[in-house]
Amino acid sequence: MAKLKQTLRKLFKTVNREYKDALFKRCFEDKHDLLELYNALNDTTHTNADALEITTLEDCIYMTYKNDLSFIIYSVLNLYEHQSTYNPNMPIRGVLYFARLYEAHIKKQNLDIYKGTLIPLPEPKYIVFYNGTDHQPDCQRFRLSDAFVKNGSILPDEPALECVATMLNINYGHNQKLMDNCRRLHDYSLFIAIVRQNLEHGASTKSAIKAAMDQCIENHILEDILLKQKSEVYHMLLNEFDLEKYGRTKQQEGREEVQNRMVLILNNYQKAIDEKDYALAEKDNALAQQKAEIERLLEENRKLKEGQENLHQ
C-alpha cells in the first residue's frame, strides 16, 4: 500500500510539472520566435536565429530557480520571465537566476575566475512580462537595492550588488509598439484576453478555454501550437487560470482580513476614546461637585462672619 502511494505521488508530480509549463514559454520555444521577441524589445533586425544560445534553467529547484526563458545573443545574457501576479521582489529572484546562469556560462566556457586578467562576461538584461488582472503601467523598473535595509553606514551609498528587473505589461491593449513588432506576443496577449472575456461572460474555466482555443484556431491565432498540442495547452491553461483564480481569492481574503482588522482597531480606538471621555466626564462631575461644596462652605463662612459682626455691634 505504501509503495502504491509512493508511485502515485511520483506519477502526479510528473504530470503536474508537465502541465505547469506555462503557455508563454511554449510560445517562444522556437528560436525564430524568440529572436523576433528579442528584436521587438531591442529595436534590432537580427535574422540569424542560430546565434541564440539557450541557457534556460530546467527544474533546478522547482518553483524557486526555474525561470521561463534565458539565452545569450551577441554577448547579452537575456532573462525573460512571465508573471501573472504583481511582484516587486523580482530583482531578488533575478539575482538567484543570474548567479546560476553565470555559473553555468563560466563552466561551459572553461573560464578561470582566479587569473590576473579580467574575464569577459555577457551583459545581463532582465525582462518580466506581466499579464495579471491588476492594473499596472506599460513599463516599470524594480531594483534590488530598493529592498536593502539602510543602516547608516559611513561607507559609500552605492550597494555592492544590484539587479534591475524591467516589467512590461503585455495585457491586450498595452505596449502597442511591442505587440506590432512581435506577432507571437500579440497573439498570446489576444488569446489570454479572449479566455478572460469568456470568463467574464459567465463561462466556466474549462468552457472559456475551449471556446477561446476554437476561436483562435479559426482565426489563425497561435494556430500552430493550438492544433499540434491542443490537449497539452488546454491543461496548461486550466492550471494557469486555476492558479490565477486562487491568487485572486487569496488577495480578496487578504483585503477582507485587513479591513476586518482595521474595523477592529477603529472600534477599540473609539471604545478607548469613549471610556476616556466617560472618565473625564466623571472627573469633571466630581470636580464640579467639589467646587460647589467649596462655594457652599465659603458662603456659610461668610454668613457666620457677618452674624458675628452683627452681634458685636
VEXBA-683502 format. One line per 8 residues: number of its first residue (from 1); their letters; for each residue x negated, y, z negated of N, C-alpha, C. Coordinates in Angstrom, 3 decimals, padded with zeros to 6 digits. Layout:
VEXBA-683502
NUM = a = X,Y,Z,X,Y,Z,X,Y,Z; ...
//
This chain:
VEXBA-683502
1 = maklkqtl = -000.836,-001.216,000.000,000.000,000.000,000.000,-000.858,001.249,000.000; -001.911,001.265,-000.835,-002.805,002.420,-000.912,-003.529,002.616,000.412; -003.930,001.482,001.051,-004.619,001.558,002.338,-003.705,002.121,003.418; -002.416,001.743,003.376,-001.438,002.236,004.337,-001.263,003.738,004.197; -001.153,004.228,002.933,-001.018,005.664,002.688,-002.222,006.419,003.198; -003.411,005.846,002.992,-004.638,006.493,003.446,-004.661,006.591,004.964; -004.215,005.523,005.637,-004.168,005.513,007.103,-003.192,006.551,007.620; -002.016,006.643,006.986,-001.005,007.613,007.391,-001.498,009.038,007.190
9 = rklfktvn = -002.179,009.282,006.061,-002.715,010.628,005.806,-003.740,011.003,006.865; -004.586,010.041,007.240,-005.609,010.283,008.260,-004.964,010.574,009.605; -003.919,009.802,009.942,-003.209,010.000,011.199,-002.533,011.359,011.230; -001.872,011.729,010.129,-001.182,013.008,010.053,-002.171,014.163,010.186; -003.333,014.017,009.547,-004.359,015.059,009.605,-004.827,015.262,011.031; -004.996,014.134,011.783,-005.452,014.224,013.174,-004.417,014.930,014.028; -003.145,014.536,013.893,-002.076,015.154,014.673,-001.920,016.617,014.312; -001.973,016.913,013.019,-001.810,018.282,012.553,-002.910,019.184,013.112
17 = reykdalf = -004.159,018.709,013.128,-005.263,019.504,013.651,-005.063,019.754,015.143; -004.571,018.729,015.846,-004.380,018.849,017.282,-003.374,019.954,017.604; -002.263,019.987,016.868,-001.221,020.944,017.176,-001.476,022.319,016.572; -002.445,022.411,015.656,-002.794,023.711,015.114,-003.701,024.492,016.067; -004.164,023.848,017.127,-004.999,024.519,018.112,-004.140,025.551,018.835; -004.364,026.829,018.575,-003.452,027.885,018.994,-003.362,028.011,020.514; -002.189,028.425,020.988,-001.975,028.628,022.416,-002.912,029.703,022.958; -003.193,030.733,022.154,-004.093,031.799,022.610,-005.442,031.217,023.032
25 = krcfedkh = -005.985,030.353,022.219,-007.269,029.730,022.549,-007.144,028.880,023.804; -006.045,028.169,023.931,-005.831,027.313,025.100,-005.769,028.141,026.386; -005.246,029.348,026.284,-005.123,030.214,027.468,-006.477,030.625,028.036; -007.498,030.627,027.195,-008.805,031.117,027.644,-009.884,030.044,027.561; -009.491,028.800,027.656,-010.474,027.720,027.674,-011.260,027.701,028.977; -010.626,028.076,030.059,-011.314,028.136,031.345,-012.246,029.347,031.379; -013.478,029.149,031.812,-014.469,030.227,031.804,-014.047,031.416,032.667; -013.335,031.150,033.757,-012.917,032.249,034.638,-011.899,033.154,033.930
33 = dllelyna = -010.981,032.547,033.183,-010.017,033.341,032.415,-010.715,034.107,031.300; -011.689,033.468,030.661,-012.439,034.124,029.592,-013.264,035.279,030.129; -013.843,035.101,031.318,-014.620,036.178,031.932,-013.716,037.349,032.319; -012.510,037.045,032.777,-011.555,038.112,033.107,-011.205,038.925,031.858; -011.026,038.246,030.734,-010.741,038.934,029.477,-011.929,039.791,029.064; -013.132,039.247,029.199,-014.342,039.999,028.860,-014.459,041.256,029.724; -014.232,041.119,031.025,-014.311,042.267,031.929,-013.267,043.326,031.585; -012.059,042.879,031.234,-010.994,043.815,030.882,-011.330,044.593,029.615
41 = lndtthtn = -011.981,043.931,028.671,-012.341,044.579,027.410,-013.510,045.545,027.574; -014.441,045.203,028.450,-015.682,045.965,028.567,-015.770,046.815,029.822; -014.682,046.823,030.603,-014.643,047.601,031.839,-015.810,047.225,032.753; -016.023,045.919,032.904,-017.083,045.409,033.768,-016.463,044.595,034.901; -017.312,044.170,035.845,-016.809,043.431,037.013,-017.646,042.174,037.267; -018.062,041.514,036.205,-018.859,040.300,036.373,-018.033,039.208,037.055; -018.683,038.419,037.886,-017.977,037.366,038.623,-018.547,035.976,038.382; -019.712,035.884,037.779,-020.365,034.592,037.572,-019.934,033.992,036.234
49 = adaleitt = -018.915,033.159,036.279,-018.394,032.554,035.052,-019.405,031.611,034.414; -020.341,031.091,035.210,-021.342,030.178,034.660,-022.314,030.887,033.726; -022.294,032.244,033.736,-023.170,032.999,032.840,-022.682,032.929,031.394; -021.453,032.472,031.202,-020.908,032.349,029.846,-021.449,031.100,029.172; -021.934,031.264,027.977,-022.365,030.140,027.147,-021.419,030.035,025.966; -020.547,029.048,025.984,-019.532,028.895,024.947,-020.198,028.413,023.664; -019.921,029.108,022.574,-020.553,028.779,021.289,-019.523,028.590,020.179; -018.278,028.354,020.539,-017.207,028.244,019.551,-017.514,027.166,018.513
57 = ledciymt = -017.308,027.503,017.246,-017.484,026.531,016.166,-016.266,025.629,016.107; -016.481,024.356,016.229,-015.370,023.400,016.231,-015.273,022.691,014.882; -014.209,022.966,014.144,-013.895,022.238,012.911,-015.059,022.178,011.920; -015.753,023.308,011.747,-016.870,023.321,010.796,-016.349,023.113,009.376; -015.550,024.053,008.924,-014.808,023.880,007.674,-013.385,024.295,008.005; -012.489,023.345,008.080,-011.166,023.605,008.651,-010.445,024.756,007.965; -009.897,025.651,008.780,-009.164,026.834,008.328,-010.057,027.819,007.568; -011.365,027.637,007.624,-012.256,028.584,006.970,-013.300,029.101,007.949
65 = ykndlsfi = -013.982,028.173,008.614,-015.036,028.600,009.518,-014.655,028.452,010.989; -013.535,027.854,011.261,-013.171,027.625,012.654,-012.667,028.917,013.289; -013.389,029.404,014.293,-012.953,030.612,014.994,-012.313,030.229,016.320; -011.670,031.178,016.961,-010.944,030.867,018.187,-011.867,030.761,019.400; -012.547,031.850,019.723,-013.410,031.871,020.902,-014.681,032.639,020.608; -015.809,032.052,020.904,-017.062,032.800,020.825,-017.959,032.347,021.962; -018.674,033.301,022.542,-019.513,032.973,023.683,-020.573,034.052,023.856; -021.630,033.690,024.554,-022.717,034.617,024.852,-022.717,034.887,026.355
73 = iysvlnly = -022.769,036.162,026.702,-022.893,036.545,028.104,-023.720,037.820,028.177; -024.738,037.782,029.024,-025.609,038.939,029.218,-026.097,039.509,027.879; -026.611,038.628,027.034,-027.230,038.985,025.745,-026.255,039.627,024.761; -024.971,039.297,024.885,-023.968,039.774,023.930,-023.256,038.557,023.337; -023.267,038.468,022.015,-022.554,037.390,021.322,-021.149,037.882,021.004; -020.172,037.384,021.734,-018.790,037.821,021.601,-018.008,036.849,020.731; -017.338,037.395,019.743,-016.487,036.592,018.866,-015.062,037.108,019.010; -014.180,036.284,019.542,-012.777,036.641,019.729,-011.931,035.780,018.793
81 = ehqstynp = -011.049,036.426,018.073,-010.172,035.679,017.166,-008.743,036.194,017.275; -007.811,035.269,017.221,-006.398,035.614,017.311,-005.780,035.587,015.918; -004.963,036.610,015.605,-004.306,036.691,014.296,-002.848,037.089,014.470; -001.954,036.386,013.792,-000.539,036.750,013.820,-000.128,037.457,012.535; -001.099,037.706,011.644,-000.826,038.466,010.421,-001.898,039.535,010.253; -001.511,040.659,009.680,-002.455,041.740,009.421,-003.409,041.318,008.311; -004.716,041.479,008.565,-005.707,041.026,007.589,-006.926,041.951,007.608; -007.043,042.861,006.645,-008.189,043.772,006.611,-009.484,043.091,006.207
89 = nmpirgvl = -009.424,041.795,005.866,-010.624,041.068,005.452,-011.331,040.371,006.614; -010.951,040.694,007.840,-011.574,040.056,008.993,-013.095,040.254,009.033; -013.647,041.414,008.644,-015.115,041.546,008.656,-015.816,040.528,007.763; -015.177,040.143,006.657,-015.775,039.138,005.778,-015.834,037.802,006.506; -014.746,037.469,007.181,-014.732,036.247,007.985,-015.766,036.339,009.091; -015.889,037.531,009.695,-016.847,037.722,010.773,-018.272,037.443,010.346; -018.639,037.884,009.149,-019.988,037.636,008.630,-020.249,036.138,008.552; -019.261,035.389,008.053,-019.413,033.942,007.933,-019.528,033.292,009.310
97 = yfarlyea = -018.695,033.747,010.256,-018.758,033.220,011.615,-020.119,033.491,012.246; -020.537,034.766,012.210,-021.774,035.157,012.887,-022.985,034.459,012.279; -022.976,034.258,010.967,-024.094,033.562,010.330,-024.252,032.163,010.917; -023.122,031.469,011.100,-023.171,030.121,011.667,-023.555,030.160,013.141; -023.031,031.156,013.871,-023.322,031.252,015.299,-024.791,031.590,015.555; -025.328,032.521,014.786,-026.743,032.862,014.940,-027.635,031.687,014.529; -027.212,030.982,013.499,-027.975,029.812,013.071,-028.056,028.788,014.202; -026.914,028.553,014.857,-026.877,027.609,015.975,-027.710,028.121,017.146
105 = hikkqnld = -027.643,029.438,017.412,-028.389,030.028,018.527,-029.899,029.908,018.291; -030.339,030.214,017.078,-031.770,030.144,016.751,-032.288,028.719,016.892; -031.476,027.776,016.438,-031.875,026.378,016.534,-031.924,025.919,017.983; -030.913,026.307,018.764,-030.854,025.883,020.161,-031.993,026.464,020.977; -032.345,027.735,020.710,-033.411,028.400,021.452,-034.798,028.118,020.860; -034.829,027.338,019.775,-036.089,026.987,019.119,-036.877,028.239,018.735; -036.194,029.212,018.135,-036.813,030.478,017.748,-037.450,030.345,016.366; -038.605,030.983,016.196,-039.336,030.930,014.937,-039.106,032.242,014.179
113 = iykgtlip = -038.289,032.199,013.127,-037.969,033.429,012.392,-039.086,033.812,011.425; -040.134,032.994,011.336,-041.227,033.286,010.406,-042.457,033.868,011.094; -042.419,033.995,012.404,-043.599,034.523,013.094,-043.665,036.044,012.951; -044.805,036.609,013.296,-045.053,038.027,013.047,-044.484,038.976,014.062; -043.799,038.488,015.087,-043.181,039.368,016.085,-041.663,039.236,016.016; -040.989,040.292,016.434,-039.529,040.327,016.355,-038.927,039.400,017.399; -038.021,038.532,016.983,-037.362,037.645,017.937,-036.097,038.332,018.462; -035.802,038.195,019.743,-034.606,038.836,020.308,-033.343,038.048,019.974
121 = lpepkyiv = -032.289,038.777,019.612,-031.001,038.161,019.312,-029.906,038.834,020.132; -028.893,038.093,020.548,-027.769,038.712,021.263,-027.004,039.670,020.349; -026.548,040.772,020.918,-025.793,041.772,020.146,-024.410,041.231,019.813; -023.959,041.362,018.553,-022.644,040.827,018.185,-021.508,041.811,018.483; -020.413,041.277,018.972,-019.176,042.046,019.147,-018.023,041.185,018.662; -017.196,041.773,017.806,-016.123,041.023,017.141,-014.776,041.664,017.460; -013.936,040.934,018.187,-012.612,041.430,018.575,-011.538,040.533,017.973; -010.568,041.148,017.322,-009.430,040.421,016.763,-008.194,040.790,017.570
129 = fyngtdhq = -007.535,039.793,018.130,-006.323,040.014,018.916,-005.112,039.765,018.014; -004.390,040.842,017.734,-003.269,040.770,016.781,-001.937,040.762,017.529; -001.062,039.818,017.181,000.293,039.830,017.751,001.336,039.490,016.695; 001.115,039.997,015.484,002.092,039.800,014.417,003.307,040.688,014.591; 004.267,040.554,013.687,005.517,041.306,013.791,005.476,042.635,013.039; 004.471,042.833,012.189,004.331,044.123,011.513,003.824,045.169,012.501; 004.325,046.397,012.360,003.906,047.464,013.266,002.452,047.826,013.008; 001.644,047.801,014.075,000.232,048.170,013.992,-000.126,048.988,015.227
137 = pdcqrfrl = -001.104,049.898,015.113,-001.520,050.696,016.283,-002.204,049.826,017.330; -002.425,050.403,018.498,-003.070,049.658,019.582,-004.461,049.175,019.182; -005.194,050.018,018.465,-006.573,049.668,018.127,-006.944,050.230,016.757; -007.610,049.443,015.957,-008.163,049.928,014.689,-009.390,049.103,014.326; -010.265,049.708,013.533,-011.531,049.077,013.189,-011.626,048.867,011.682; -012.165,047.714,011.314,-012.372,047.374,009.910,-013.858,047.122,009.678; -014.368,047.651,008.593,-015.788,047.497,008.267,-015.964,046.682,006.995; -016.973,045.847,007.006,-017.298,045.066,005.822,-017.633,045.975,004.651
145 = sdafvkng = -018.309,047.087,004.932,-018.745,047.999,003.875,-017.582,048.627,003.121; -016.384,048.636,003.738,-015.214,049.180,003.036,-014.844,048.322,001.828; -015.279,047.058,001.841,-014.945,046.151,000.739,-015.968,046.205,-000.386; -017.110,046.861,-000.150,-018.163,046.863,-001.159,-017.781,047.732,-002.358; -018.029,047.227,-003.546,-017.799,047.985,-004.774,-018.966,048.940,-004.968; -018.675,050.225,-005.054,-019.725,051.227,-005.238,-020.150,051.244,-006.706; -021.463,051.134,-006.942,-021.947,051.047,-008.325,-022.790,052.242,-008.748; -022.799,053.293,-007.938,-023.537,054.494,-008.315,-025.039,054.304,-008.309
153 = silpdepa = -025.548,053.400,-007.470,-026.986,053.142,-007.409,-027.731,054.351,-006.846; -029.009,054.501,-007.248,-029.841,055.594,-006.730,-030.436,055.235,-005.377; -030.213,053.989,-004.928,-030.715,053.566,-003.621,-029.897,054.219,-002.512; -030.423,054.218,-001.276,-029.683,054.825,-000.158,-028.278,054.244,-000.014; -027.354,055.067,000.491,-025.954,054.656,000.607,-025.735,053.588,001.675; -026.646,053.491,002.649,-026.464,052.540,003.734,-026.531,051.103,003.207; -025.476,050.286,003.424,-025.484,048.920,002.885,-026.470,048.033,003.639; -026.904,046.979,002.994,-027.848,046.054,003.613,-027.162,045.152,004.639
161 = lecvatml = -025.844,045.118,004.611,-025.102,044.242,005.507,-023.857,044.970,006.016; -023.580,044.820,007.315,-022.394,045.444,007.888,-021.829,044.540,008.970; -020.518,044.549,009.097,-019.840,043.826,010.174,-018.578,044.612,010.510; -018.381,044.879,011.780,-017.237,045.666,012.229,-016.316,044.795,013.075; -015.054,044.740,012.694,-014.041,044.000,013.456,-013.110,045.006,014.121; -012.964,044.894,015.422,-012.037,045.749,016.166,-010.757,044.964,016.430; -009.650,045.435,015.876,-008.376,044.733,016.033,-007.539,045.401,017.114; -007.161,044.619,018.122,-006.345,045.109,019.230,-004.951,044.500,019.138
169 = ninyghnq = -003.949,045.345,019.242,-002.565,044.877,019.217,-002.209,044.365,020.613; -001.930,043.077,020.736,-001.609,042.508,022.049,-000.136,042.136,022.153; 000.697,042.689,021.283,002.136,042.526,021.467,002.554,043.202,022.750; 003.587,042.665,023.378,004.025,043.193,024.670,004.406,044.671,024.544; 003.836,045.503,025.417,004.073,046.940,025.366,002.905,047.718,024.785; 001.932,047.023,024.203,000.753,047.662,023.635,-000.456,047.432,024.544; -001.431,048.349,024.446,-002.687,048.247,025.211,-002.425,047.904,026.674; -001.646,048.764,027.318,-001.192,048.502,028.675,-002.338,048.360,029.675
177 = klmdncrr = -003.385,049.185,029.538,-004.519,049.100,030.474,-005.199,047.748,030.371; -005.375,047.271,029.152,-005.984,045.961,028.944,-005.124,044.877,029.578; -003.802,044.972,029.405,-002.894,043.978,029.985,-002.932,044.013,031.513; -003.020,045.222,032.075,-003.063,045.358,033.535,-004.314,044.729,034.121; -005.393,044.736,033.345,-006.675,044.226,033.843,-006.918,042.764,033.514; -006.005,042.165,032.733,-006.160,040.744,032.399,-004.793,040.071,032.478; -004.525,039.443,033.602,-003.223,038.825,033.844,-002.920,037.746,032.804; -003.928,036.980,032.407,-003.719,035.896,031.461,-003.229,036.432,030.105
185 = lhdyslfi = -003.875,037.502,029.656,-003.480,038.101,028.379,-002.076,038.692,028.473; -001.772,039.330,029.592,-000.443,039.898,029.824,000.617,038.807,029.754; 000.359,037.674,030.431,001.347,036.599,030.464,001.533,035.964,029.093; 000.441,035.831,028.354,000.541,035.292,026.989,001.402,036.216,026.128; 001.146,037.518,026.227,001.900,038.500,025.446,003.386,038.466,025.802; 003.679,038.369,027.102,005.062,038.333,027.564,005.757,037.051,027.094; 005.063,035.953,027.172,005.636,034.673,026.742,006.031,034.705,025.265; 005.134,035.196,024.417,005.439,035.287,022.988,006.610,036.236,022.744
193 = aivrqnle = 006.664,037.326,023.513,007.767,038.290,023.377,009.106,037.636,023.724; 009.110,036.770,024.735,010.342,036.093,025.140,010.798,035.117,024.050; 009.867,034.391,023.465,010.217,033.481,022.367,010.856,034.260,021.227; 010.225,035.370,020.842,010.756,036.168,019.730,012.105,036.780,020.075; 012.285,037.167,021.323,013.580,037.713,021.737,014.670,036.657,021.618; 014.347,035.438,021.999,015.313,034.334,021.853,015.671,034.114,020.391; 014.676,034.197,019.527,014.911,034.033,018.090,015.808,035.140,017.553; 015.572,036.362,018.016,016.386,037.494,017.575,017.842,037.352,018.008
201 = hgastksa = 018.060,036.640,019.112,019.419,036.440,019.609,020.105,035.251,018.941; 019.446,034.664,017.946,020.092,033.624,017.161,019.717,032.197,017.492; 018.808,032.000,018.440,018.407,030.645,018.802,017.546,030.032,017.702; 017.605,028.709,017.584,016.712,028.023,016.656,015.289,028.105,017.191; 014.319,027.807,016.347,012.928,027.875,016.785,012.681,026.944,017.965; 013.189,025.726,017.877,012.992,024.753,018.957,013.641,025.225,020.253; 014.878,025.705,020.154,015.586,026.166,021.351,014.928,027.402,021.941; 014.463,028.305,021.079,013.822,029.540,021.543,012.555,029.230,022.323
209 = ikaamdqc = 011.779,028.277,021.841,010.525,027.920,022.513,010.813,027.215,023.837; 011.719,026.247,023.823,012.036,025.514,025.052,012.592,026.437,026.130; 013.485,027.345,025.749,014.066,028.275,026.721,013.005,029.204,027.289; 012.105,029.684,026.447,011.026,030.574,026.910,010.086,029.841,027.857; 009.789,028.595,027.553,008.909,027.813,028.430,009.544,027.618,029.802; 010.815,027.265,029.822,011.516,027.067,031.096,011.569,028.367,031.896; 011.866,029.471,031.210,011.962,030.768,031.886,010.611,031.185,032.458; 009.549,030.968,031.711,008.226,031.378,032.166,007.730,030.498,033.309
217 = ienhiled = 008.001,029.212,033.246,007.618,028.324,034.355,008.332,028.754,035.635; 009.608,029.083,035.512,010.403,029.522,036.671,009.854,030.801,037.275; 009.272,031.670,036.424,008.748,032.947,036.902,007.217,032.958,037.017; 006.598,031.767,037.008,005.156,031.610,037.221,004.328,032.348,036.162; 004.798,032.317,034.918,004.075,032.924,033.785,003.457,031.790,032.974; 002.135,031.742,032.900,001.395,030.650,032.250,001.830,029.300,032.803; 002.190,029.299,034.071,002.775,028.102,034.674,001.830,026.907,034.612; 000.525,027.138,034.842,-000.415,026.027,034.881,-000.498,025.318,033.531
225 = illkqkse = -000.519,026.093,032.451,-000.606,025.490,031.117,000.719,024.853,030.715; 001.807,025.567,030.955,003.113,025.092,030.502,003.560,023.833,031.233; 003.139,023.668,032.476,003.511,022.481,033.234,002.635,021.278,032.881; 001.327,021.512,032.829,000.389,020.408,032.612,000.389,019.928,031.165; 000.647,020.831,030.231,000.527,020.482,028.809,001.800,020.874,028.054; 002.931,020.622,028.663,004.197,021.112,028.144,004.482,020.614,026.723; 004.357,019.324,026.494,004.655,018.770,025.176,003.688,019.297,024.124; 002.403,019.337,024.478,001.400,019.796,023.524,001.602,021.267,023.185
233 = vyhmllne = 001.871,022.097,024.201,002.102,023.523,023.977,003.349,023.735,023.130; 004.382,022.951,023.384,005.613,023.065,022.600,005.335,022.843,021.117; 004.572,021.806,020.783,004.266,021.524,019.383,003.327,022.571,018.794; 002.418,023.093,019.598,001.565,024.193,019.142,002.425,025.366,018.689; 003.342,025.760,019.580,004.182,026.934,019.303,005.128,026.673,018.143; 005.641,025.470,018.058,006.533,025.136,016.955,005.802,025.312,015.635; 004.568,024.888,015.592,003.756,025.036,014.387,003.446,026.503,014.114; 003.073,027.247,015.183,002.721,028.661,015.019,003.901,029.472,014.506
241 = fdlekygr = 005.081,029.255,015.087,006.236,030.047,014.679,006.769,029.614,013.323; 006.570,028.344,012.958,006.916,027.914,011.599,006.017,028.619,010.592; 004.723,028.738,010.912,003.794,029.441,010.034,004.136,030.922,009.968; 004.530,031.499,011.114,004.893,032.911,011.141,006.124,033.158,010.282; 007.112,032.251,010.398,008.331,032.367,009.592,007.989,032.225,008.114; 007.101,031.275,007.792,006.677,031.081,006.409,005.990,032.333,005.885; 005.129,032.938,006.747,004.431,034.153,006.332,005.389,035.290,006.047; 006.414,035.438,006.906,007.399,036.499,006.691,008.174,036.248,005.401
249 = tkqqegre = 008.501,034.980,005.154,009.228,034.639,003.933,008.400,034.972,002.702; 007.115,034.613,002.731,006.244,034.895,001.592,006.076,036.390,001.396; 005.979,037.136,002.507,005.868,038.590,002.395,007.124,039.176,001.777; 008.297,038.672,002.202,009.556,039.154,001.651,009.655,038.825,000.171; 009.232,037.599,-000.176,009.239,037.220,-001.591,008.297,038.112,-002.382; 007.158,038.432,-001.782,006.199,039.309,-002.450,006.764,040.688,-002.673; 007.444,041.219,-001.624,008.062,042.551,-001.757,009.149,042.539,-002.822; 009.947,041.465,-002.845,011.011,041.376,-003.850,010.430,041.285,-005.251
257 = evqnrmvl = 009.327,040.538,-005.387,008.685,040.419,-006.698,008.170,041.772,-007.161; 007.559,042.525,-006.237,007.058,043.856,-006.585,008.210,044.767,-006.983; 009.302,044.706,-006.197,010.459,045.538,-006.505,011.038,045.180,-007.874; 011.133,043.876,-008.154,011.664,043.453,-009.459,010.773,043.928,-010.597; 009.453,043.843,-010.387,008.524,044.311,-011.415,008.649,045.811,-011.621; 008.837,046.536,-010.497,008.993,047.982,-010.602,010.255,048.336,-011.379; 011.343,047.614,-011.080,012.602,047.861,-011.798,012.420,047.585,-013.281; 011.723,046.476,-013.599,011.484,046.115,-014.997,010.650,047.184,-015.697
265 = ilnnyqka = 009.602,047.640,-015.020,008.739,048.673,-015.601,009.513,049.965,-015.824; 010.325,050.352,-014.824,011.116,051.578,-014.944,012.142,051.459,-016.070; 012.750,050.260,-016.162,013.722,050.053,-017.241,013.058,050.148,-018.609; 011.881,049.518,-018.728,011.149,049.581,-020.001,010.712,051.010,-020.320; 010.317,051.716,-019.254,009.893,053.110,-019.438,011.068,053.968,-019.896; 012.221,053.742,-019.249,013.411,054.505,-019.619,013.844,054.163,-021.042; 013.719,052.866,-021.386,014.073,052.438,-022.739,013.175,053.118,-023.769; 011.875,053.180,-023.434,010.929,053.831,-024.348,011.264,055.310,-024.510
273 = idekdyal = 011.622,055.951,-023.391,011.994,057.373,-023.452,013.249,057.553,-024.299; 014.233,056.648,-024.069,015.471,056.743,-024.836,015.207,056.557,-026.324; 014.346,055.562,-026.633,014.019,055.310,-028.042,013.276,056.502,-028.641; 012.395,057.076,-027.833,011.648,058.250,-028.310,012.595,059.421,-028.509; 013.504,059.610,-027.549,014.478,060.700,-027.668,015.361,060.496,-028.897; 015.751,059.220,-029.125,016.582,058.930,-030.284,015.824,059.213,-031.579; 014.540,058.776,-031.586,013.720,059.016,-032.785,013.525,060.512,-033.012; 013.297,061.227,-031.909,013.125,062.679,-032.032,014.417,063.330,-032.516
281 = aekdnala = 015.535,062.822,-031.991,016.832,063.372,-032.404,017.073,063.114,-033.890; 016.726,061.896,-034.333,016.858,061.572,-035.746,015.970,062.481,-036.598; 014.761,062.677,-036.103,013.813,063.527,-036.828,014.311,064.963,-036.863; 014.811,065.432,-035.711,015.351,066.792,-035.660,016.542,066.946,-036.601; 017.361,065.922,-036.657,018.539,065.956,-037.538,018.119,066.015,-039.003; 017.086,065.200,-039.338,016.586,065.211,-040.721,015.988,066.565,-041.069; 015.222,067.126,-040.126,014.641,068.448,-040.353,015.722,069.507,-040.516; 016.770,069.390,-039.721,017.874,070.350,-039.813,018.558,070.250,-041.180
289 = qqkaeier = 018.733,068.998,-041.654,019.338,068.813,-042.964,018.453,069.386,-044.077; 017.136,069.136,-043.937,016.206,069.689,-044.924,016.225,071.216,-044.911; 016.267,071.777,-043.722,016.307,073.225,-043.590,017.580,073.791,-044.231; 018.679,073.108,-043.964,019.964,073.563,-044.546,019.931,073.464,-046.077; 019.322,072.404,-046.608,019.227,072.229,-048.051,018.358,073.323,-048.671; 017.229,073.633,-047.980,016.344,074.698,-048.476,017.059,076.041,-048.483; 017.768,076.284,-047.380,018.512,077.553,-047.295,019.587,077.617,-048.379; 020.247,076.485,-048.673,021.254,076.457,-049.721,020.634,076.728,-051.095
297 = lleenrkl = 019.471,076.103,-051.349,018.793,076.312,-052.627,018.318,077.754,-052.775; 017.818,078.318,-051.696,017.376,079.713,-051.717,018.557,080.638,-052.005; 019.696,080.308,-051.417,020.884,081.128,-051.633,021.356,081.026,-053.091; 021.310,079.801,-053.626,021.694,079.627,-055.034,020.737,080.380,-055.955; 019.459,080.293,-055.612,018.446,081.001,-056.416,018.662,082.511,-056.376; 019.038,083.010,-055.169,019.301,084.445,-055.029,020.490,084.846,-055.887; 021.532,084.024,-055.874,022.723,084.354,-056.648,022.443,084.313,-058.156; 021.666,083.329,-058.583,021.306,083.247,-060.002,020.499,084.475,-060.438
305 = kegqenlh = 019.594,084.869,-059.574,018.774,086.036,-059.884,019.628,087.287,-060.003; 020.576,087.442,-059.099,021.483,088.594,-059.146,022.326,088.553,-060.430; 022.743,087.342,-060.841,023.550,087.208,-062.067,022.759,087.612,-063.310; 021.483,087.215,-063.348,020.634,087.574,-064.476,020.412,089.085,-064.534; 020.242,089.703,-063.404,020.045,091.155,-063.375,021.307,091.864,-063.849; 022.446,091.356,-063.517,023.701,091.991,-063.949,023.883,091.864,-065.462; 023.470,090.735,-066.040,023.581,090.568,-067.493,022.704,091.583,-068.236; 021.511,091.817,-067.751,020.590,092.768,-068.380,021.113,094.221,-068.321
313 = q = 021.919,094.466,-067.320,022.480,095.818,-067.216,023.618,095.982,-068.214
//
